[in-house]
């Protein structure tokens, strides 16, 4: 009975979030080279509901021999950075997170942040960071 109540509560929280189609505007990575269990960050900038949403994914990294690899993904596949499948994708969001819906598997959960100006390819993403900081 407790499990059923938990599942119902979880699905009602998901129902409270807007479910929208989003356009990926830009993607940036802040990677760690020659690291031993230090995180790398992947930032994603979306347009959804006439808003610019920015979120990041934190990935533990171990790559002391080859900075282009992450040896931890052999141990734990969940530490593989998410790769956008295309320019438009379904998401849901609240004030703290962005969930990217995938056809198969768990949704990708990003943490919203507007504190780092890491985007070089899109002025709307840069402006969203500047607006939230000031």
N, C-alpha and C positions, 0 to 999 in steps of 0.2 A: 504494500500500500504506500509506503514511503517513497519507493522508486517511482510509482505512478504520479504521485504529487510533485516530485522533483522534475520529472519530464514535462508535466503540464506547466509548471512554473517557468521552466527554461523555454518552452515553446511560446509562452505568452510574452516573455521578454523579447524574443526574436520578432514576434508579431508587432511589437511597439515600435520597432525600427523601420524607417522607410526602406522599401525594397525598390531600387531604381536601376536603370541602365546608366552606366558611367563611361566616360571616354577617358582613356589614359592619355594625359597630356605630356608627361615626362617621367623619367626614371633616373635615379642617380645612386651610386654606390660609394660608401666610405668604407674601404676595405683595410684590413690589417695585413701587413706583409711581415714575414718572419715571426709569426705569432705562435704562442702556446696557450690555448684556451682564452684568447682575448676576442671579444665580439667584433664582427663586422656589421655594418648597417646598410640596408637597402631601402631607399626612399622612393615613394610613388606619389605622383600628383595626378588627381582625377578631377574632372568636371562632372558634377551630378546635381540635378535640381537647381541649376544656375548658381551653384557654389563651387568653389575650388576646395577640394579636400586633400590634405597631405597626411600620409601615414608612413610609418617605417616598420621594418621587420628586423629584429636583432638576431644574428646567427652566430653561435659559438664557432670559433675558428682555430684550427691548428694547421699551420703550413710552413714550418721552419725550413723545409728543403725547397719547396716550389711555391712561390707566392700566388700563383694562378690556381692553386688547388686548395681544397679543404679536406684534410684527411679524416675529419670527424664524420663526414657524410657516409663513409663506409660503415660506421658503427651505428649511426642513427639517421635514417633517411629524412626524418622530420627537420633536420638542420640544413637541408638543402634550400637555398634561397628560392622563393617563388619567382617563376618566369611568366610574365603576362602572355596569355594565349593570343591576344589580338588587341586592337585599339578600343573596342567596345566590349564591356562585360557587365554582368549583373553584380551589384553590391548592395549591402545594407550598412547603415552607420548610426551611431549615436554621438554624443559629445566627446567621447574618449576613444572610440575604436571604429575601424572600418573592417567589415567582413566581406571578402570576395567569395562569391558563390562559385563552386566548381561543379561540373556535371557529375563527376564521380569523386568521392572522398570528402574529407572534412573541409569546411571553408577555411580560407587563409585569413588569419586575424592580424590586422595591422594596428599599431598604436598611433593615434593622431598626434601630430606635433607641428608646430609652426615656428620653431626656435632656431632652425639651421637653414641658411641659404645655400643649398647644395645644388640647385637646379641651374643649368647653364643654357638649356635648350628651349625654355619657354618663359616668356615675360610674365604671363599670368600666374605661374607658380611662384616666381620671384616676388611679385607684387603681393600675393597672399601671405608670404612669410613676412614681408615688411609691414603689412597692415596689421597683422596679429602681434608683432613685436612692439610696435609703437602705439 
